[in-house]
Amino acid sequence: MSPIRDIIKKRPWLAWVLFGFTMLLVFCLGLLVNSVMERRTEALFINRDKELINAFESRNEVWGSNYPKEYNTYYQTADTSFASMYGGGKDRDMLEEDPRMIILWAGYAFAKDYKQGKGHVYAIEDVRNTLRTGSPKGPEDGPQPASCWVCKSPDVPRMMDKLGIDEYYQHTWASLGSEIVNPIGCADCHDPKTMNLKITRPALIEAFKEQGKDINKASQNEMRSLVCAQCHVEYYFDKKSVPGAAKVKFPWKNGFTVEDMEKYYDDIEFTDYINALSKTPIIKAQHPDYELYMTGVHGQRGVSCADCHMPYKSEGGQKFTDHKIQSPLNNISNSCQVCHREDERTLVANVNERQQKIHDMRINLEDQLVKAHLEAKLAWDKGAREDQMKDILKLIRQAQWRWDYTAASHGGSFHAPLETARIMGNGIDKVAEARVSLAKVLYSLGQTGPMQYPDISTKAKAQKFIGLDMEKEVQKKEEFKKTIIPRWIEEAKKKGLLFSSN
């Protein structure tokens, strides 16, 4: 009998140890072989001819010839069929769904048109078509600054390099219409030579510097959120630092909270517009997604934006990042269930519960704000003095800033439900205080009975009430789409800015 058999006979449990070790060895070898095969498959499927991608190549199709899987999933963002309870990529008219916002934005272009954001592939199309941009008179005519293109296209970094950053911001939106033609894509987030994630928008770099931070020291995991933070943030147009320019700037100097940014805006005496009804100087929030995400449990635990909105997937033996940037609720198995073991129905119910509770608070705050604006208008109509209204308007400004900060954030009710609820609760307190003061002012001006509020139950009624001639606005835009946009596209093709098949 061999020594090994003799040992096993005396210690039979050793046979199980040897068996287990053998299985472990086979398993490890299997992983190694699988990894080798994945790399070989990757080499077969990806023809990385980096010479095709120059430093400011904005045509996504050129990148797609080197990275077909990422490119093909990116263009799946054209699918607008999915809608969650309060989000998704479906084409939705938000003013039709919630006409109250028209009163809050009276005197601002958002009262004309505000639609649900769709996939990144629609970025150029949507900004051309919205009633908030454009003029039918000519490509050089249009009040919006070139800043309005900044988050819409990889052509923006190209033009900033060509013109200079400050010079870019001195242009109008319409004057660059034949240059900014490719939708959000590869060059917005990737270095063309290394494929490393890259910050291409100067506003984010400057915001880090103001906080004493070096964005170049960000980790790879942090970069998986920071490339999103180039655009999915609160920002404003700085019209003071460069003559004739409207620079995109982030109000992060004091910190990330809603109060920090409010103080920043107050310190520089910044106002986006004056509400046409109440005469309140309003800060219009953009989409502070990154800031709210950072205050939520996922952000605090180091879960990146890409982990949920662009999870990894495997196809044909190749692992890659799914560039169909979308709601995680449309991809639960690859997003949520990587960490959470609950079934899909439970996870969706958890998200919907949080969103519904936040939505209920939002509508409460909206209702109070609408009444505050209308009551303030009545006070002015009855002869209220500025000294009577000053503190009231400040409270309305603060309350609406908190409403807009939470309402404009995509997914804020899930990213940070506690912080979102805190902000809206504070907004409700402030608008309640404003309305108590308004009641006193109105009483002093002879208003003794209840106020008769107008019927703003539909988009059309609300827009008519604030004095918008929507038939004229739509007619202007249709003329613009028929005359100016085709000219831009033809000019872009002549310049070679669009891929040949476009």
Contacts in CASP RR format, 6 or more apart in sequence:
PFRMAT RR
TARGET T0000
AUTHOR 0000-0000-0000
METHOD contacts of the structure
MODEL  1
MSPIRDIIKKRPWLAWVLFGFTMLLVFCLGLLVNSVMERRTEALFINRDK
ELINAFESRNEVWGSNYPKEYNTYYQTADTSFASMYGGGKDRDMLEEDPR
MIILWAGYAFAKDYKQGKGHVYAIEDVRNTLRTGSPKGPEDGPQPASCWV
CKSPDVPRMMDKLGIDEYYQHTWASLGSEIVNPIGCADCHDPKTMNLKIT
RPALIEAFKEQGKDINKASQNEMRSLVCAQCHVEYYFDKKSVPGAAKVKF
PWKNGFTVEDMEKYYDDIEFTDYINALSKTPIIKAQHPDYELYMTGVHGQ
RGVSCADCHMPYKSEGGQKFTDHKIQSPLNNISNSCQVCHREDERTLVAN
VNERQQKIHDMRINLEDQLVKAHLEAKLAWDKGAREDQMKDILKLIRQAQ
WRWDYTAASHGGSFHAPLETARIMGNGIDKVAEARVSLAKVLYSLGQTGP
MQYPDISTKAKAQKFIGLDMEKEVQKKEEFKKTIIPRWIEEAKKKGLLFS
SN
1 9 0 8 1.000
7 14 0 8 1.000
8 14 0 8 1.000
8 15 0 8 1.000
37 317 0 8 1.000
38 317 0 8 1.000
38 318 0 8 1.000
38 319 0 8 1.000
41 316 0 8 1.000
41 317 0 8 1.000
41 318 0 8 1.000
42 318 0 8 1.000
45 68 0 8 1.000
45 69 0 8 1.000
45 316 0 8 1.000
45 318 0 8 1.000
46 66 0 8 1.000
46 67 0 8 1.000
46 68 0 8 1.000
46 69 0 8 1.000
47 65 0 8 1.000
47 66 0 8 1.000
48 66 0 8 1.000
48 67 0 8 1.000
49 65 0 8 1.000
49 66 0 8 1.000
50 66 0 8 1.000
50 192 0 8 1.000
50 193 0 8 1.000
52 62 0 8 1.000
52 65 0 8 1.000
52 66 0 8 1.000
53 62 0 8 1.000
53 63 0 8 1.000
53 66 0 8 1.000
53 192 0 8 1.000
53 193 0 8 1.000
54 192 0 8 1.000
55 161 0 8 1.000
55 192 0 8 1.000
56 154 0 8 1.000
56 157 0 8 1.000
56 158 0 8 1.000
56 161 0 8 1.000
56 187 0 8 1.000
57 63 0 8 1.000
57 187 0 8 1.000
57 192 0 8 1.000
58 153 0 8 1.000
58 154 0 8 1.000
58 155 0 8 1.000
58 157 0 8 1.000
58 158 0 8 1.000
58 182 0 8 1.000
58 187 0 8 1.000
58 497 0 8 1.000
59 182 0 8 1.000
59 497 0 8 1.000
59 498 0 8 1.000
59 499 0 8 1.000
60 71 0 8 1.000
60 74 0 8 1.000
60 154 0 8 1.000
60 182 0 8 1.000
60 183 0 8 1.000
60 185 0 8 1.000
60 186 0 8 1.000
60 187 0 8 1.000
60 499 0 8 1.000
61 71 0 8 1.000
61 499 0 8 1.000
61 501 0 8 1.000
61 502 0 8 1.000
62 499 0 8 1.000
63 71 0 8 1.000
63 185 0 8 1.000
63 186 0 8 1.000
63 187 0 8 1.000
63 190 0 8 1.000
63 192 0 8 1.000
64 70 0 8 1.000
64 71 0 8 1.000
64 186 0 8 1.000
67 186 0 8 1.000
69 315 0 8 1.000
69 318 0 8 1.000
69 320 0 8 1.000
70 186 0 8 1.000
70 320 0 8 1.000
70 321 0 8 1.000
70 323 0 8 1.000
71 186 0 8 1.000
71 323 0 8 1.000
73 313 0 8 1.000
73 322 0 8 1.000
73 323 0 8 1.000
73 324 0 8 1.000
74 120 0 8 1.000
74 121 0 8 1.000
74 185 0 8 1.000
74 186 0 8 1.000
74 323 0 8 1.000
74 324 0 8 1.000
74 325 0 8 1.000
75 121 0 8 1.000
76 324 0 8 1.000
77 118 0 8 1.000
77 119 0 8 1.000
77 120 0 8 1.000
77 121 0 8 1.000
77 122 0 8 1.000
77 323 0 8 1.000
77 324 0 8 1.000
77 325 0 8 1.000
77 326 0 8 1.000
78 119 0 8 1.000
78 121 0 8 1.000
78 122 0 8 1.000
79 324 0 8 1.000
80 89 0 8 1.000
80 90 0 8 1.000
80 91 0 8 1.000
80 118 0 8 1.000
80 119 0 8 1.000
81 90 0 8 1.000
82 88 0 8 1.000
82 89 0 8 1.000
82 90 0 8 1.000
82 326 0 8 1.000
82 327 0 8 1.000
82 329 0 8 1.000
82 330 0 8 1.000
83 89 0 8 1.000
83 90 0 8 1.000
83 92 0 8 1.000
84 327 0 8 1.000
84 329 0 8 1.000
84 330 0 8 1.000
84 351 0 8 1.000
84 352 0 8 1.000
84 355 0 8 1.000
85 351 0 8 1.000
85 352 0 8 1.000
85 355 0 8 1.000
85 356 0 8 1.000
86 355 0 8 1.000
86 359 0 8 1.000
86 413 0 8 1.000
87 116 0 8 1.000
87 327 0 8 1.000
87 410 0 8 1.000
87 411 0 8 1.000
88 116 0 8 1.000
88 326 0 8 1.000
88 327 0 8 1.000
88 329 0 8 1.000
88 330 0 8 1.000
89 116 0 8 1.000
89 117 0 8 1.000
89 118 0 8 1.000
89 119 0 8 1.000
89 326 0 8 1.000
89 327 0 8 1.000
90 116 0 8 1.000
90 118 0 8 1.000
91 115 0 8 1.000
91 116 0 8 1.000
91 118 0 8 1.000
92 115 0 8 1.000
92 116 0 8 1.000
93 114 0 8 1.000
93 115 0 8 1.000
93 116 0 8 1.000
93 459 0 8 1.000
94 101 0 8 1.000
94 114 0 8 1.000
94 115 0 8 1.000
94 116 0 8 1.000
95 101 0 8 1.000
95 102 0 8 1.000
95 111 0 8 1.000
95 113 0 8 1.000
95 114 0 8 1.000
95 459 0 8 1.000
95 462 0 8 1.000
95 463 0 8 1.000
96 458 0 8 1.000
96 459 0 8 1.000
98 366 0 8 1.000
99 456 0 8 1.000
99 457 0 8 1.000
99 458 0 8 1.000
99 459 0 8 1.000
99 461 0 8 1.000
99 462 0 8 1.000
100 363 0 8 1.000
100 366 0 8 1.000
100 367 0 8 1.000
100 369 0 8 1.000
100 370 0 8 1.000
100 456 0 8 1.000
100 462 0 8 1.000
101 110 0 8 1.000
101 111 0 8 1.000
101 114 0 8 1.000
101 366 0 8 1.000
101 407 0 8 1.000
102 111 0 8 1.000
102 456 0 8 1.000
102 459 0 8 1.000
102 462 0 8 1.000
102 463 0 8 1.000
102 465 0 8 1.000
102 466 0 8 1.000
103 277 0 8 1.000
103 369 0 8 1.000
103 370 0 8 1.000
103 373 0 8 1.000
103 374 0 8 1.000
103 456 0 8 1.000
103 462 0 8 1.000
103 465 0 8 1.000
103 466 0 8 1.000
104 275 0 8 1.000
104 366 0 8 1.000
104 369 0 8 1.000
104 370 0 8 1.000
104 373 0 8 1.000
104 400 0 8 1.000
104 403 0 8 1.000
104 404 0 8 1.000
105 111 0 8 1.000
105 114 0 8 1.000
105 275 0 8 1.000
105 284 0 8 1.000
106 275 0 8 1.000
106 276 0 8 1.000
106 277 0 8 1.000
106 373 0 8 1.000
106 466 0 8 1.000
107 273 0 8 1.000
107 274 0 8 1.000
107 275 0 8 1.000
107 276 0 8 1.000
107 466 0 8 1.000
108 272 0 8 1.000
108 273 0 8 1.000
108 275 0 8 1.000
108 282 0 8 1.000
108 284 0 8 1.000
109 131 0 8 1.000
109 132 0 8 1.000
110 132 0 8 1.000
110 284 0 8 1.000
111 463 0 8 1.000
111 466 0 8 1.000
111 468 0 8 1.000
112 131 0 8 1.000
112 132 0 8 1.000
112 463 0 8 1.000
112 468 0 8 1.000
112 470 0 8 1.000
112 473 0 8 1.000
113 130 0 8 1.000
113 131 0 8 1.000
113 132 0 8 1.000
115 126 0 8 1.000
115 130 0 8 1.000
117 126 0 8 1.000
118 126 0 8 1.000
119 325 0 8 1.000
119 326 0 8 1.000
120 183 0 8 1.000
120 184 0 8 1.000
120 185 0 8 1.000
120 325 0 8 1.000
121 183 0 8 1.000
121 184 0 8 1.000
122 183 0 8 1.000
123 151 0 8 1.000
123 152 0 8 1.000
123 153 0 8 1.000
123 183 0 8 1.000
123 184 0 8 1.000
124 152 0 8 1.000
124 153 0 8 1.000
124 180 0 8 1.000
124 181 0 8 1.000
124 182 0 8 1.000
124 183 0 8 1.000
125 183 0 8 1.000
127 133 0 8 1.000
127 148 0 8 1.000
127 149 0 8 1.000
127 152 0 8 1.000
128 481 0 8 1.000
128 485 0 8 1.000
129 477 0 8 1.000
129 481 0 8 1.000
131 473 0 8 1.000
131 474 0 8 1.000
131 477 0 8 1.000
132 144 0 8 1.000
133 144 0 8 1.000
133 148 0 8 1.000
133 173 0 8 1.000
134 142 0 8 1.000
134 144 0 8 1.000
134 173 0 8 1.000
134 174 0 8 1.000
134 477 0 8 1.000
134 480 0 8 1.000
134 484 0 8 1.000
135 141 0 8 1.000
135 142 0 8 1.000
135 143 0 8 1.000
135 174 0 8 1.000
135 476 0 8 1.000
135 480 0 8 1.000
135 484 0 8 1.000
136 476 0 8 1.000
136 479 0 8 1.000
136 480 0 8 1.000
136 483 0 8 1.000
136 484 0 8 1.000
138 174 0 8 1.000
138 483 0 8 1.000
138 484 0 8 1.000
139 174 0 8 1.000
139 175 0 8 1.000
139 177 0 8 1.000
139 178 0 8 1.000
139 484 0 8 1.000
139 487 0 8 1.000
139 488 0 8 1.000
140 172 0 8 1.000
140 174 0 8 1.000
140 175 0 8 1.000
141 174 0 8 1.000
142 172 0 8 1.000
142 173 0 8 1.000
142 174 0 8 1.000
143 172 0 8 1.000
144 172 0 8 1.000
144 173 0 8 1.000
144 174 0 8 1.000
145 169 0 8 1.000
145 171 0 8 1.000
145 172 0 8 1.000
145 173 0 8 1.000
145 237 0 8 1.000
145 245 0 8 1.000
145 246 0 8 1.000
146 168 0 8 1.000
146 169 0 8 1.000
146 170 0 8 1.000
146 171 0 8 1.000
146 172 0 8 1.000
146 173 0 8 1.000
146 175 0 8 1.000
146 176 0 8 1.000
146 246 0 8 1.000
147 169 0 8 1.000
147 173 0 8 1.000
147 237 0 8 1.000
147 246 0 8 1.000
147 247 0 8 1.000
147 248 0 8 1.000
148 173 0 8 1.000
149 155 0 8 1.000
149 156 0 8 1.000
149 173 0 8 1.000
149 176 0 8 1.000
149 177 0 8 1.000
149 180 0 8 1.000
150 156 0 8 1.000
150 201 0 8 1.000
150 203 0 8 1.000
150 231 0 8 1.000
150 248 0 8 1.000
151 184 0 8 1.000
151 201 0 8 1.000
151 230 0 8 1.000
151 231 0 8 1.000
152 180 0 8 1.000
152 183 0 8 1.000
152 184 0 8 1.000
153 180 0 8 1.000
153 181 0 8 1.000
153 182 0 8 1.000
153 183 0 8 1.000
153 184 0 8 1.000
153 188 0 8 1.000
154 182 0 8 1.000
154 184 0 8 1.000
154 185 0 8 1.000
154 186 0 8 1.000
154 187 0 8 1.000
154 188 0 8 1.000
154 200 0 8 1.000
155 179 0 8 1.000
155 180 0 8 1.000
155 181 0 8 1.000
155 182 0 8 1.000
155 497 0 8 1.000
156 168 0 8 1.000
156 180 0 8 1.000
156 200 0 8 1.000
156 201 0 8 1.000
157 187 0 8 1.000
157 188 0 8 1.000
157 200 0 8 1.000
157 201 0 8 1.000
158 187 0 8 1.000
159 168 0 8 1.000
159 176 0 8 1.000
159 179 0 8 1.000
159 180 0 8 1.000
160 168 0 8 1.000
160 202 0 8 1.000
163 171 0 8 1.000
165 202 0 8 1.000
166 242 0 8 1.000
166 245 0 8 1.000
166 247 0 8 1.000
169 242 0 8 1.000
169 245 0 8 1.000
169 246 0 8 1.000
169 247 0 8 1.000
169 248 0 8 1.000
170 242 0 8 1.000
170 244 0 8 1.000
170 245 0 8 1.000
174 484 0 8 1.000
177 488 0 8 1.000
178 487 0 8 1.000
178 488 0 8 1.000
178 489 0 8 1.000
178 491 0 8 1.000
178 492 0 8 1.000
178 495 0 8 1.000
178 497 0 8 1.000
179 492 0 8 1.000
179 495 0 8 1.000
179 497 0 8 1.000
181 488 0 8 1.000
181 489 0 8 1.000
181 492 0 8 1.000
181 497 0 8 1.000
181 498 0 8 1.000
182 497 0 8 1.000
182 498 0 8 1.000
187 200 0 8 1.000
188 200 0 8 1.000
188 227 0 8 1.000
188 230 0 8 1.000
189 197 0 8 1.000
189 198 0 8 1.000
189 200 0 8 1.000
189 227 0 8 1.000
189 230 0 8 1.000
190 196 0 8 1.000
190 197 0 8 1.000
190 198 0 8 1.000
191 197 0 8 1.000
191 198 0 8 1.000
197 220 0 8 1.000
197 223 0 8 1.000
197 224 0 8 1.000
197 226 0 8 1.000
197 227 0 8 1.000
198 227 0 8 1.000
199 205 0 8 1.000
199 215 0 8 1.000
199 226 0 8 1.000
199 227 0 8 1.000
199 230 0 8 1.000
200 230 0 8 1.000
201 230 0 8 1.000
201 231 0 8 1.000
201 248 0 8 1.000
203 230 0 8 1.000
203 235 0 8 1.000
203 247 0 8 1.000
203 248 0 8 1.000
203 249 0 8 1.000
203 250 0 8 1.000
204 215 0 8 1.000
204 226 0 8 1.000
204 229 0 8 1.000
204 230 0 8 1.000
204 233 0 8 1.000
204 250 0 8 1.000
205 215 0 8 1.000
206 249 0 8 1.000
206 250 0 8 1.000
207 249 0 8 1.000
207 250 0 8 1.000
207 252 0 8 1.000
208 214 0 8 1.000
208 215 0 8 1.000
210 252 0 8 1.000
210 253 0 8 1.000
211 252 0 8 1.000
211 253 0 8 1.000
211 255 0 8 1.000
215 226 0 8 1.000
218 226 0 8 1.000
221 302 0 8 1.000
221 304 0 8 1.000
222 304 0 8 1.000
224 304 0 8 1.000
224 305 0 8 1.000
224 306 0 8 1.000
224 307 0 8 1.000
225 290 0 8 1.000
225 293 0 8 1.000
225 299 0 8 1.000
225 304 0 8 1.000
225 305 0 8 1.000
225 306 0 8 1.000
228 289 0 8 1.000
228 290 0 8 1.000
228 305 0 8 1.000
228 306 0 8 1.000
228 309 0 8 1.000
229 290 0 8 1.000
232 287 0 8 1.000
232 289 0 8 1.000
232 290 0 8 1.000
232 305 0 8 1.000
232 410 0 8 1.000
233 250 0 8 1.000
233 286 0 8 1.000
233 287 0 8 1.000
233 288 0 8 1.000
233 289 0 8 1.000
233 290 0 8 1.000
233 291 0 8 1.000
234 250 0 8 1.000
234 251 0 8 1.000
234 261 0 8 1.000
234 285 0 8 1.000
234 286 0 8 1.000
234 287 0 8 1.000
234 288 0 8 1.000
234 291 0 8 1.000
234 405 0 8 1.000
235 248 0 8 1.000
235 249 0 8 1.000
235 250 0 8 1.000
235 251 0 8 1.000
235 286 0 8 1.000
236 248 0 8 1.000
236 249 0 8 1.000
236 251 0 8 1.000
236 265 0 8 1.000
236 270 0 8 1.000
236 272 0 8 1.000
236 286 0 8 1.000
237 246 0 8 1.000
237 247 0 8 1.000
237 248 0 8 1.000
237 249 0 8 1.000
238 245 0 8 1.000
238 246 0 8 1.000
238 247 0 8 1.000
238 248 0 8 1.000
238 249 0 8 1.000
239 245 0 8 1.000
239 246 0 8 1.000
239 247 0 8 1.000
240 268 0 8 1.000
241 247 0 8 1.000
241 249 0 8 1.000
251 261 0 8 1.000
251 264 0 8 1.000
251 265 0 8 1.000
252 260 0 8 1.000
252 261 0 8 1.000
252 264 0 8 1.000
253 264 0 8 1.000
254 260 0 8 1.000
254 261 0 8 1.000
254 263 0 8 1.000
254 264 0 8 1.000
255 261 0 8 1.000
256 291 0 8 1.000
256 294 0 8 1.000
256 295 0 8 1.000
257 291 0 8 1.000
257 295 0 8 1.000
258 401 0 8 1.000
258 402 0 8 1.000
258 405 0 8 1.000
258 423 0 8 1.000
261 288 0 8 1.000
261 291 0 8 1.000
262 283 0 8 1.000
262 398 0 8 1.000
262 401 0 8 1.000
265 271 0 8 1.000
265 283 0 8 1.000
270 283 0 8 1.000
271 281 0 8 1.000
271 282 0 8 1.000
271 283 0 8 1.000
272 282 0 8 1.000
272 283 0 8 1.000
272 284 0 8 1.000
273 282 0 8 1.000
273 284 0 8 1.000
274 280 0 8 1.000
274 281 0 8 1.000
274 282 0 8 1.000
275 282 0 8 1.000
275 373 0 8 1.000
275 396 0 8 1.000
276 466 0 8 1.000
277 373 0 8 1.000
277 374 0 8 1.000
277 376 0 8 1.000
277 377 0 8 1.000
277 466 0 8 1.000
278 372 0 8 1.000
278 373 0 8 1.000
278 374 0 8 1.000
278 376 0 8 1.000
278 377 0 8 1.000
278 380 0 8 1.000
278 393 0 8 1.000
278 396 0 8 1.000
279 376 0 8 1.000
279 380 0 8 1.000
279 389 0 8 1.000
279 393 0 8 1.000
280 373 0 8 1.000
280 376 0 8 1.000
280 393 0 8 1.000
280 396 0 8 1.000
280 397 0 8 1.000
280 400 0 8 1.000
281 393 0 8 1.000
281 397 0 8 1.000
282 397 0 8 1.000
282 400 0 8 1.000
282 401 0 8 1.000
283 397 0 8 1.000
283 400 0 8 1.000
283 401 0 8 1.000
283 404 0 8 1.000
284 404 0 8 1.000
285 401 0 8 1.000
285 404 0 8 1.000
285 405 0 8 1.000
285 407 0 8 1.000
285 408 0 8 1.000
285 409 0 8 1.000
286 408 0 8 1.000
287 408 0 8 1.000
287 409 0 8 1.000
287 410 0 8 1.000
288 405 0 8 1.000
288 408 0 8 1.000
288 409 0 8 1.000
289 409 0 8 1.000
289 410 0 8 1.000
289 411 0 8 1.000
289 412 0 8 1.000
289 415 0 8 1.000
290 305 0 8 1.000
292 406 0 8 1.000
292 409 0 8 1.000
292 411 0 8 1.000
292 412 0 8 1.000
292 415 0 8 1.000
292 416 0 8 1.000
292 419 0 8 1.000
292 420 0 8 1.000
293 299 0 8 1.000
293 305 0 8 1.000
293 412 0 8 1.000
293 415 0 8 1.000
293 416 0 8 1.000
294 300 0 8 1.000
295 416 0 8 1.000
295 419 0 8 1.000
296 415 0 8 1.000
296 416 0 8 1.000
296 418 0 8 1.000
296 419 0 8 1.000
298 308 0 8 1.000
298 415 0 8 1.000
299 415 0 8 1.000
303 339 0 8 1.000
306 321 0 8 1.000
307 335 0 8 1.000
307 338 0 8 1.000
308 328 0 8 1.000
308 335 0 8 1.000
308 336 0 8 1.000
309 325 0 8 1.000
309 326 0 8 1.000
309 327 0 8 1.000
309 328 0 8 1.000
309 335 0 8 1.000
310 321 0 8 1.000
310 322 0 8 1.000
310 323 0 8 1.000
310 324 0 8 1.000
310 325 0 8 1.000
311 321 0 8 1.000
311 322 0 8 1.000
311 328 0 8 1.000
311 331 0 8 1.000
311 334 0 8 1.000
311 335 0 8 1.000
311 338 0 8 1.000
312 319 0 8 1.000
312 320 0 8 1.000
312 321 0 8 1.000
312 322 0 8 1.000
312 334 0 8 1.000
313 319 0 8 1.000
313 320 0 8 1.000
313 321 0 8 1.000
313 322 0 8 1.000
313 334 0 8 1.000
314 320 0 8 1.000
322 331 0 8 1.000
322 334 0 8 1.000
324 331 0 8 1.000
328 335 0 8 1.000
328 336 0 8 1.000
329 336 0 8 1.000
329 348 0 8 1.000
329 351 0 8 1.000
332 344 0 8 1.000
332 347 0 8 1.000
332 348 0 8 1.000
333 344 0 8 1.000
336 347 0 8 1.000
337 344 0 8 1.000
337 347 0 8 1.000
340 347 0 8 1.000
342 350 0 8 1.000
351 414 0 8 1.000
354 413 0 8 1.000
354 414 0 8 1.000
354 417 0 8 1.000
355 411 0 8 1.000
355 413 0 8 1.000
355 414 0 8 1.000
357 413 0 8 1.000
357 417 0 8 1.000
357 421 0 8 1.000
358 406 0 8 1.000
358 412 0 8 1.000
358 413 0 8 1.000
358 417 0 8 1.000
358 420 0 8 1.000
358 421 0 8 1.000
358 424 0 8 1.000
359 413 0 8 1.000
361 421 0 8 1.000
361 424 0 8 1.000
361 425 0 8 1.000
361 428 0 8 1.000
362 403 0 8 1.000
362 406 0 8 1.000
362 407 0 8 1.000
362 424 0 8 1.000
364 428 0 8 1.000
365 399 0 8 1.000
365 402 0 8 1.000
365 403 0 8 1.000
365 424 0 8 1.000
365 425 0 8 1.000
365 427 0 8 1.000
365 428 0 8 1.000
365 431 0 8 1.000
366 403 0 8 1.000
366 407 0 8 1.000
368 399 0 8 1.000
368 428 0 8 1.000
368 431 0 8 1.000
368 432 0 8 1.000
368 435 0 8 1.000
369 396 0 8 1.000
369 399 0 8 1.000
369 400 0 8 1.000
369 403 0 8 1.000
369 431 0 8 1.000
370 453 0 8 1.000
370 456 0 8 1.000
371 435 0 8 1.000
371 453 0 8 1.000
372 396 0 8 1.000
372 399 0 8 1.000
372 431 0 8 1.000
372 434 0 8 1.000
372 435 0 8 1.000
372 438 0 8 1.000
373 396 0 8 1.000
374 451 0 8 1.000
374 453 0 8 1.000
374 454 0 8 1.000
375 435 0 8 1.000
375 438 0 8 1.000
375 439 0 8 1.000
375 442 0 8 1.000
375 451 0 8 1.000
376 389 0 8 1.000
376 392 0 8 1.000
376 393 0 8 1.000
376 396 0 8 1.000
376 438 0 8 1.000
378 442 0 8 1.000
378 447 0 8 1.000
378 451 0 8 1.000
379 388 0 8 1.000
379 389 0 8 1.000
379 438 0 8 1.000
379 441 0 8 1.000
379 442 0 8 1.000
379 445 0 8 1.000
380 389 0 8 1.000
382 442 0 8 1.000
382 445 0 8 1.000
382 446 0 8 1.000
382 447 0 8 1.000
383 445 0 8 1.000
384 441 0 8 1.000
384 445 0 8 1.000
388 441 0 8 1.000
388 444 0 8 1.000
389 441 0 8 1.000
391 437 0 8 1.000
392 434 0 8 1.000
392 437 0 8 1.000
392 438 0 8 1.000
392 441 0 8 1.000
395 430 0 8 1.000
395 431 0 8 1.000
395 433 0 8 1.000
395 434 0 8 1.000
395 437 0 8 1.000
396 430 0 8 1.000
396 431 0 8 1.000
396 434 0 8 1.000
398 427 0 8 1.000
398 430 0 8 1.000
399 427 0 8 1.000
399 428 0 8 1.000
399 430 0 8 1.000
399 431 0 8 1.000
399 434 0 8 1.000
402 423 0 8 1.000
402 424 0 8 1.000
402 425 0 8 1.000
402 426 0 8 1.000
402 427 0 8 1.000
402 430 0 8 1.000
403 424 0 8 1.000
403 427 0 8 1.000
405 423 0 8 1.000
406 412 0 8 1.000
406 413 0 8 1.000
406 420 0 8 1.000
406 423 0 8 1.000
406 424 0 8 1.000
409 415 0 8 1.000
409 420 0 8 1.000
412 420 0 8 1.000
413 420 0 8 1.000
442 451 0 8 1.000
454 461 0 8 1.000
454 465 0 8 1.000
455 461 0 8 1.000
456 462 0 8 1.000
456 465 0 8 1.000
460 470 0 8 1.000
463 470 0 8 1.000
464 470 0 8 1.000
489 498 0 8 1.000
492 498 0 8 1.000
493 502 0 8 1.000
END
